[in-house]
Amino acid sequence: MAGRPKKEDSRDNQYRVRLNDDENEMLDYVSRMTEKAKSEVFRQALTELYQKTKLAEARRDFEGEFDQSEEYEPTWEDEHVSLKRTIDCPYCGHTHMMDFEDDCETSSSERSMGPEILYEFDLDDCVCEKCGKQFRVKGFICEYPMGCYNHEDIDVEPIDDEEDDGEEDD
């Protein structure tokens, strides 16, 4: 009998985490209330901290205030998750800071711990400040329960410009 086929995104790396009693209670609570496996709680927390760290790094680089001695401390800016992300240009890889707050459609559905909020966006007018090419950013960021990052799916696509291909009509 053959085993299961290997997944494209297999999880081959393992880390052991030692928790004290308080941390273990917090993990049990979050797992129970969100109905997520404890491993998924860790992955979600890692993804959120990764995004916040990338954003802080991009902000410091942009503002010219990069200080290696400064330690990054995530803060709750308000009661909702941040809609700020770093997006890399699909042509040259330049990192852009984007805030989807003003450019998204918000919807919600009621769940056991309150509303699940979905922030959806589709921006096709993004222009790279380094290479000048236009690209599209579309996707969503999900918040559940309120104030807690749940998951996201953000796609960055190049926009084919017919003028660049020499197919201009006069």
The 8 nearest C-alpha neighbors of each residue, nearest first, counted from 0:
[[1, 2, 3, 4, 5, 6, 9, 7],
 [2, 0, 3, 4, 5, 6, 9, 7],
 [3, 1, 4, 0, 5, 6, 9, 7],
 [2, 4, 5, 1, 6, 0, 9, 7],
 [5, 3, 2, 6, 1, 7, 9, 8],
 [4, 6, 3, 7, 9, 8, 2, 10],
 [5, 7, 9, 8, 4, 10, 3, 11],
 [6, 8, 9, 5, 10, 4, 11, 3],
 [9, 7, 6, 10, 5, 11, 12, 4],
 [10, 8, 6, 7, 11, 5, 12, 4],
 [9, 11, 12, 8, 13, 6, 7, 5],
 [10, 12, 9, 13, 8, 14, 6, 5],
 [13, 11, 10, 14, 9, 15, 8, 42],
 [12, 14, 11, 15, 10, 16, 38, 9],
 [15, 13, 16, 12, 17, 11, 38, 41],
 [14, 16, 17, 13, 18, 12, 38, 41],
 [15, 17, 18, 14, 13, 41, 19, 23],
 [16, 18, 15, 19, 23, 22, 14, 20],
 [19, 17, 22, 23, 16, 20, 21, 26],
 [18, 20, 22, 21, 23, 17, 24, 16],
 [19, 21, 23, 22, 24, 18, 25, 26],
 [22, 20, 24, 23, 19, 25, 18, 26],
 [21, 23, 25, 19, 24, 20, 18, 26],
 [22, 24, 20, 26, 25, 21, 18, 19],
 [25, 23, 27, 21, 22, 26, 28, 20],
 [24, 26, 22, 28, 23, 27, 29, 21],
 [25, 27, 23, 29, 28, 24, 30, 22],
 [28, 26, 24, 30, 25, 29, 31, 23],
 [27, 29, 25, 31, 26, 30, 32, 24],
 [30, 28, 32, 26, 31, 27, 33, 25],
 [31, 29, 35, 27, 33, 28, 34, 37],
 [30, 32, 34, 28, 29, 33, 27, 35],
 [31, 33, 29, 34, 30, 28, 112, 35],
 [34, 32, 35, 30, 31, 29, 144, 112],
 [35, 33, 31, 30, 32, 36, 29, 37],
 [36, 34, 30, 33, 39, 37, 40, 31],
 [35, 37, 39, 38, 30, 40, 34, 31],
 [38, 36, 40, 39, 30, 35, 41, 26],
 [37, 39, 41, 36, 40, 42, 35, 43],
 [38, 40, 42, 36, 41, 37, 43, 35],
 [39, 41, 37, 43, 38, 42, 44, 36],
 [42, 40, 44, 38, 39, 43, 45, 37],
 [43, 41, 39, 45, 44, 40, 46, 38],
 [42, 44, 46, 40, 45, 41, 39, 47],
 [45, 43, 41, 47, 46, 42, 48, 40],
 [44, 46, 42, 48, 43, 47, 49, 41],
 [47, 45, 49, 43, 44, 48, 42, 50],
 [48, 46, 44, 50, 49, 45, 43, 51],
 [47, 49, 51, 45, 50, 46, 52, 44],
 [48, 50, 46, 52, 47, 51, 45, 53],
 [51, 49, 53, 47, 48, 52, 54, 46],
 [52, 50, 48, 54, 49, 53, 55, 47],
 [51, 53, 55, 49, 54, 50, 48, 56],
 [54, 52, 56, 50, 55, 51, 57, 49],
 [53, 55, 51, 57, 52, 56, 85, 58],
 [56, 54, 58, 52, 53, 57, 51, 59],
 [55, 57, 53, 59, 54, 58, 52, 60],
 [58, 56, 60, 54, 59, 55, 61, 53],
 [57, 59, 61, 55, 56, 60, 62, 54],
 [58, 60, 65, 64, 56, 62, 61, 57],
 [61, 59, 57, 63, 58, 62, 65, 56],
 [62, 60, 58, 59, 63, 57, 64, 56],
 [61, 63, 59, 64, 60, 58, 65, 57],
 [64, 62, 60, 61, 59, 65, 58, 66],
 [65, 63, 59, 62, 66, 60, 61, 58],
 [66, 64, 59, 60, 63, 67, 56, 62],
 [65, 67, 69, 68, 64, 59, 70, 63],
 [68, 66, 69, 65, 70, 64, 71, 56],
 [67, 69, 66, 70, 65, 71, 64, 72],
 [70, 68, 67, 66, 71, 65, 72, 64],
 [69, 71, 68, 72, 67, 66, 73, 52],
 [70, 72, 73, 69, 52, 55, 56, 51],
 [73, 71, 70, 74, 52, 69, 51, 55],
 [74, 72, 71, 51, 75, 48, 52, 55],
 [75, 73, 76, 72, 77, 51, 71, 81],
 [74, 76, 77, 73, 78, 80, 79, 81],
 [77, 75, 74, 78, 81, 79, 80, 73],
 [76, 78, 75, 79, 80, 146, 81, 74],
 [77, 79, 146, 80, 75, 76, 145, 147],
 [80, 78, 146, 77, 145, 81, 147, 142],
 [81, 79, 146, 148, 147, 82, 142, 78],
 [80, 82, 83, 79, 76, 84, 77, 100],
 [81, 83, 99, 98, 100, 80, 84, 140],
 [84, 82, 98, 81, 97, 99, 85, 96],
 [85, 83, 97, 96, 54, 86, 98, 82],
 [84, 86, 96, 95, 54, 97, 94, 53],
 [85, 87, 95, 94, 84, 96, 88, 97],
 [86, 88, 94, 92, 93, 95, 89, 85],
 [87, 89, 92, 93, 90, 91, 127, 94],
 [90, 88, 157, 92, 91, 87, 156, 155],
 [91, 89, 88, 92, 157, 132, 130, 93],
 [90, 92, 93, 88, 89, 130, 129, 87],
 [93, 91, 88, 87, 89, 90, 94, 86],
 [94, 92, 88, 87, 91, 95, 129, 127],
 [95, 93, 87, 86, 85, 92, 88, 96],
 [96, 94, 86, 85, 87, 97, 93, 88],
 [95, 97, 85, 84, 86, 57, 94, 54],
 [98, 96, 84, 83, 85, 95, 99, 86],
 [97, 99, 83, 100, 82, 84, 96, 101],
 [98, 100, 102, 82, 101, 103, 83, 97],
 [101, 99, 98, 102, 82, 103, 83, 118],
 [100, 102, 99, 103, 98, 104, 82, 120],
 [103, 101, 99, 100, 120, 104, 122, 98],
 [104, 102, 120, 119, 118, 99, 101, 100],
 [103, 105, 119, 118, 120, 106, 102, 117],
 [106, 104, 118, 117, 103, 119, 116, 107],
 [107, 105, 117, 116, 104, 118, 108, 119],
 [108, 106, 116, 115, 114, 117, 109, 105],
 [107, 109, 115, 114, 110, 116, 106, 113],
 [108, 110, 114, 113, 115, 107, 111, 112],
 [111, 109, 113, 114, 112, 108, 115, 144],
 [110, 112, 113, 109, 114, 32, 144, 33],
 [113, 111, 110, 144, 114, 32, 143, 109],
 [114, 112, 110, 109, 111, 144, 115, 145],
 [113, 115, 109, 108, 110, 107, 116, 144],
 [114, 116, 143, 107, 108, 142, 144, 109],
 [117, 115, 107, 142, 141, 106, 114, 143],
 [116, 118, 141, 106, 105, 140, 107, 119],
 [117, 119, 105, 140, 139, 104, 103, 141],
 [120, 118, 139, 104, 103, 138, 117, 105],
 [121, 119, 103, 137, 138, 139, 102, 122],
 [120, 122, 137, 136, 123, 138, 119, 135],
 [123, 121, 136, 135, 124, 137, 120, 125],
 [124, 122, 135, 125, 134, 136, 121, 133],
 [123, 125, 122, 126, 133, 135, 134, 136],
 [126, 124, 134, 133, 123, 135, 122, 127],
 [127, 125, 133, 132, 131, 134, 128, 124],
 [126, 128, 131, 129, 132, 130, 88, 133],
 [127, 129, 131, 130, 126, 93, 132, 95],
 [128, 130, 127, 131, 93, 91, 132, 126],
 [131, 129, 132, 127, 128, 91, 90, 93],
 [132, 130, 127, 128, 129, 126, 133, 125],
 [133, 131, 126, 127, 130, 134, 90, 128],
 [132, 134, 126, 125, 158, 127, 124, 131],
 [135, 133, 157, 158, 125, 156, 126, 123],
 [134, 136, 123, 156, 122, 155, 125, 157],
 [137, 135, 155, 122, 154, 121, 123, 156],
 [138, 136, 121, 120, 154, 153, 122, 135],
 [137, 139, 153, 152, 120, 119, 154, 121],
 [138, 140, 119, 118, 152, 151, 120, 153],
 [139, 141, 151, 118, 117, 150, 152, 119],
 [140, 142, 117, 150, 149, 116, 151, 118],
 [143, 141, 148, 149, 116, 147, 115, 145],
 [144, 142, 115, 145, 149, 147, 148, 116],
 [143, 145, 147, 112, 115, 142, 146, 113],
 [146, 144, 143, 147, 142, 79, 114, 115],
 [145, 147, 79, 78, 80, 144, 142, 148],
 [148, 146, 143, 144, 145, 142, 80, 149],
 [147, 149, 142, 80, 150, 143, 141, 146],
 [150, 148, 142, 141, 143, 147, 43, 151],
 [151, 149, 141, 140, 148, 152, 142, 43],
 [152, 150, 140, 139, 141, 153, 149, 138],
 [151, 153, 138, 139, 140, 154, 150, 137],
 [152, 154, 138, 137, 139, 151, 155, 136],
 [155, 153, 137, 136, 138, 156, 152, 135],
 [154, 156, 136, 135, 89, 137, 153, 157],
 [157, 155, 135, 134, 89, 154, 158, 136],
 [156, 158, 134, 89, 135, 159, 133, 155],
 [159, 157, 134, 133, 160, 156, 135, 123],
 [160, 158, 161, 157, 163, 133, 134, 164],
 [159, 161, 162, 163, 158, 164, 133, 132],
 [160, 162, 164, 163, 166, 159, 165, 167],
 [163, 161, 167, 164, 160, 165, 166, 168],
 [162, 164, 161, 160, 165, 166, 159, 167],
 [163, 165, 161, 162, 166, 160, 167, 159],
 [166, 164, 162, 163, 167, 161, 168, 160],
 [167, 165, 164, 161, 162, 168, 163, 160],
 [168, 166, 162, 165, 169, 161, 164, 163],
 [167, 169, 166, 162, 165, 161, 164, 163],
 [168, 167, 166, 162, 165, 161, 164, 163]]
